């Protein structure tokens, strides 16, 4: 079959890398893609939110399946657009409906969903401009630290953990009154702070059944030792040594199964990924947030460890065989480390030529380079085109070995201002 993948980041390169390994993939197109996805298929210059252009291209190129990478087209209703179009409704979309995508698109929606379905999560309240004074009173009476979240999509930057009441009040005013994130912060969710270990679990679901396809721990902070500003993710590791069968059973029964039951009971159409952002508090799991797509850089460790044919998994959603799939994993440890541009997550320059020492890189069968913010310049050079530029993923017998291998490869990649954290997986060093 011909397949169209939407997106341009490291997540999409990892998905493209996995998709073209499928015996069911005849031709893969990526819109808009990056310099790395060119190794997997054909890049198409179409924006991920241009639904009419995506439809036109899909019909002209006999696309049978569209895999949606980023969250914005999901929240804007790409599934609904296609399913309600007589010409294009035959195309299988790996995507939730717009209603389902509200699990990520609105923090308030997702918190209410969690409450309705008895899913353990942090206590919260929500406020708008009209209830601004009530919000200030709530903050003044709250224990510290305190978590403030812009309700809508804010490119991963809409969450602040305030350690003083004044910081919380300033952040609240910046979001609500000064519209720091535009419409996304017209409503703000204020949560209690949960102290524990963050982890992510990923499932594929048809809103009736689900399969866990992987789990990972992400490292959000820019600096060594989890210091500095939050980023989109500076690296991640999988599998997690602390994720025992007992703890995973708690996650499944208390959070994942309750979520799928909620989707069914509320008649929410959902044919795609759910990313469960979790916190391990003591020995108990709490749900911090949902995402309605795969994460980045988590996808860069999930896809290499997943042994199944990814297209067969996607097709099982539409032929009602997801419940019969047996998911298999590579038992080795996997670590991804992100190389970022100087200045990220603040201002940074683009267009820096990336040099790869291929004589060393090509000798490593256990490492993969997934491009994120890259493109080809007019001279055919791979150049930087984003804050997070690429991720190196490696296998190892344990996390320490996998991390060491990724750092070894990164030392043979160069561009002006290149930066990466050298302590990814530090808790698991053996």
N, C-alpha and C positions, 0 to 999 in steps of 0.2 A: 504494500500500500504506500501511497504518497502521504507524507506527514509534514505538517507545518508546526514549528515550535516558535512561540512568541517570547521575545526578551533578548537582552544583550549582555548579561552579566556572567559571573562565574557559575552561578546556578545553571544557567542555560547551556554553557559549554559542557558542564558535567552531564546534564540531561542529553544533550546532543551526542556526546561520546557514548553514552549508554544506549540511546535509541538506535544508532547506526550499527550496533552489534546485533540487533534483532534480525532474525531470519524473515520477519514480516515487513521490514522496512525496505522499500524499493528506492525511494528518493526522499531525502530530507531537505526541507527549506527552513531557514531561520530568519525571522524578521524582528529587529534588524540585524542581530548577531554582532560578533566582534571578530578580531583577527584570529582568535582560536577556533571559533565555530566554522571558519572556512575549511578547516581540516576535516570536518564531519559532513558538510553539505554545502548548499548554496545560500549565501546571505541575500536577503531581499530588503530593499530600502522602503520598508513600510513601518509606520509607528504602531506600537502595541495598542493604542486606543483608537486607531482609525478603522472602525469596524467595517465600514463600507468597502474600503480598499482591501481589507483582509478577506472579506466575502468574495469580492471580484477576483482576486488572485486565486483563492481556493477553488472557485468554480472553473476558472480557466486552466488550472493545473491538476484537476482531478484529485484534490486533497480529500482524503477520507477521514483523517483525524487531525485535530488541532490540540496541541499541548500548550497550556498557558503557564508561563513561568512567573511573571510578577503579579503583584496584588491589585494594581490599579485597574487594569481591564476587567478583573473579576468583580471588583466592587462596582464598577460602572456598568456591569451587566452583559458581558460578552456572551455568556451562555444563553441568556434570555433573548438576545438579539438573533442568535442563530436558530434557536429552537422555534422562534416565532416567525421565521422567514421560510416561506414555502419552497424557495429555490435551494436553500442551504441547510434545512433542518435535518437532512440525512447525514451530515458530517458529525462525527463523534467528537465531542469536546471534553477534554479532561479539565473540568472546571466545575465549581459549584454555581448554583443560581445566584443572582444578585442578593436575594434574601439570605442564602447560606453564607455568602461572602461578608455579610454584616458581622459575622463572628470576629472578623478582623477589622472591618470598616468602621465599626462603632464600639468603643470600649463599653459604653453604657448598655448597648444591646447585648454584648457578650456577657457582661456581669449579671444582667437580669436573666439571661438564658441559664447561666450557671446556677443561680438561685432557684429558678423554677425546677431545675433537674437535680437539685441536691448535690451539686458538685463542690467539693471543698475548695474554697478560695479565700482571699483576704477580704475583710470587711471593708465597705466602701460607702461613699455618698457621691452624688453628682450635682453639679451646679452650672448655671448659665449666667449671663449678664444680669438677668432679672433677679437672680438669687445671689448676687455677688456679696452682699453684706452678710447673708446667712453663711456663705462659704468662708468668709473671714472669721466669723464667730466659731465655725466648726474647726478651722485650722488652729485658732487660739486655744481650743480645748483639747487638741489632739496630742497624743504621745509622739515622741520623736524616735527615729527618723519618720518622715511622712512622705508618701509617694504621690506625685501629681502627674496625671496623664491627660494629654489632649485626646478628646474623644475620637477624632477621625484620623485618617492617614496623615502621618507627618514624617515620612521617609526615615523612620526609625529614630527620630530625634525628639519625639513628643513625650518622653518620660523623664521626669526629674525626681531624684531622691534628695529631699531637703533635710539638712541636719540641724536647722534652727527654725524657730517660728517665723522670724523675720525673712529668712530666705524663702520659706514656703509662701508667705504673703506676697513677697516680691514676684515670685514665679507665677502665682495665681493671677496677680494683676497683669503681668506681662502676657499671659495666655489669653485671659478673658477680655480685658479692657483694651490692651494694645494689639490684640489679635496676632500674637507671635507666629501662629501657624495658620492664619487666615480662618477659613470656615472650620478647619479641623479642630481649632481650639475655641469654638463658640460654645462648646460644652466641655467641662473639665471633670474628670473622675478623680476623686481623692481616696487613696487606699491606705490601709495599715501596712507597715513595712514587715515583711516576713524575712527572718534571718535564717539562711540555710545555703544549700548547694543547688545552683541552677543546673537544669538539664533539659533536653528536648527529646520528645518521642514523636515519630512520624508515622502516620497511617495513610493507607489508601482506602477509600470507602465509597459505597454506592448508597449510603444512608440506610442500608439494611444490614449489611455485613461490613467488616473491616479486616484489614491485615496490617500488622505492624511491619514496616519495611526498614526500620532502623532507629537508632538513638545516638545522641551525641552530646558533648559539652562544648559550648561556644565560649570564646574569650572576647568580650566586648570592648574592654578598655584599651586605649591606644598604648599605654605605657606598661613596662615590665612590672610585675607584681600587682597587676590589676589596678594601675594608677592612671590618672589623667582622664581625658574626655571619653565619652561613649562613642563607639563607631558602629558600623554595620557588621563588624565581626573581624577579628584579627587572626583567627585560627580556630580549630576545633579538633577533638579527638573522639574516637569510637573504637570498640565498645567501652562502656564505662565499668570499671571494676566494682564500684559500689552498687551497681544496678543488679541486685540479686534476684533470683526467681521470686522470692517472697515479696520484695519491694515492687517488682514489675507486676505481680498479681494485684497488689493494692492499686497501682495506677490503672490497670485494666478494669477492675471491677468498680472502682469508685469514680473514675474520671472518663476513661475511653468509652466503656459500655454505656454509661449514663449519657454521654454526649450523643452517641449513635441512637439510643432510645429517644432522646430529645428531638433529634432530627426527624425521626419517624413520627413521633406523636404530634409534632407541629407541622407535619407535611412539608418539610423543607427539602427541596431537591438538591442533592449534593453528589456529584460524580467527580471526585478528585482527592487531593491531599488535604489532610488536617495536620497542622504542626501544633503540638501541645507544648507550650512553654511552661515548665514545671519548676517547683521549688521543693527540695527535700528538707523538711524541717524535722530534725531528729530522725525518726524512722517513718515519718508520715508524708505523703505527697499532697501538695496543694497546686492548683492550677493558677498560674499567673495570667496567661493570655492564650488565645487562639491565634494562629495565622492560617489563612486559607490556601496556602501554597507551600512549597518547599522553602527552606532557609538557605542563606548564603553567608558563610561558607559550609554549612552543614551538608548540603547536597554533594559537595566535593569529597566527603568521606562516606556518605550513605550510598551513593551510586557505585563506587568501586567495591564496597563490601557486599552489595546485593547481587546474588548469583543468578536470580531469575531473569528471564527475558522480559524486559520492561514493557514491551508492546503487548505481550500476552497478558500481563497484569492489567494494563489499561483496557484491553478488549474484554476481559472478564467482567468489568463493570457493566458493559453493554450487552453481554450475552448471559448474564445472571449466573456466572460460575465463580465469582470472587470467593464465595464460601468454600470452594473445593481446592483453592490454590494452596500449595505448601511453599512457604517462603523459606529460601535457603540463604545463608550468609557465609562469606569468607570468614573463617575463625581468627584470622590474623588481626592485629591492631592496625589502626589507620590514623594518620595525623595529617592535617592540612595547615599550612602556615601561609598567611597572606603577606604579599609584598605591596606596600603602599607608597604613594607619592609624598614627598616632603611637604609638610604643612597640614596634611590630612589629620583629623576630620575638619580642619578649617580650610582656608584658601590654599590652593595648590596650582601649580602650572601643569599644562598638558603638552603633548608633542615631544616628549623626551624619547630618544631612540633606545630601544631595549636590545641588549646584546645577550645572546644565548651561546654558551660554550657547548655546542652540540656534540663535540667529541667525547665529552664526559656524560652529558645528559642522556644521550642515546644508548649508552652502555647500561643504564639502570632500567631493568625490567619491572622494578617494584615502585617506580615513581611516575607521577603524571603531572603535567603542567596545565592548569585550567585558567584560561584567560578571563578577565573580568572587564576592567577599564582599558581596553586596547583597541587599536585600529591600524590599518595600513595607511602610510602617507603616500604622497604622489610618487616617491621613489621606490615604493614597495617595501619600505622598512616597517617593522612592527614598532609602534610608538604608544606612549601612555595616553589614555583618554579618560581617566577617572581617578578618584581618590584611592580606591582599592584596585590595584592594577592586575594582579594575578595571584593564584594560589598554587603552591606545590603540595601535592598529596603523595604520601608514601606509606607502604606497608612495612610492618616489622613484627617480630615475634612478641613484642610488648610495646606499650606506648612510648617508652623512652627510646627504643630502637627506631620506631617509626618517625618520631620527632627528629632524632639525629640524622636520619636519612634525608628528610625534607630540608633541613638546614644545610646539609652537604650540597644538595642540588641548588639551593638558593645562593650559595656562595659562587656558583658558576653562572649566575644571571646578574646583569648589571644595567642600571639606568641612573641618570643623574638624580640624586636625592632619594634613592631607594631606601626604604625602611621596613624592617619586620621585627616582630617580637621574638626574642630568642628563648622565651620561657614558657611557650605553649606546652600544656600538659605537665606543668611543674609539680602538681600535687601527686602525680603518679610516677615520678622518677624512682627507678629501682636501683 
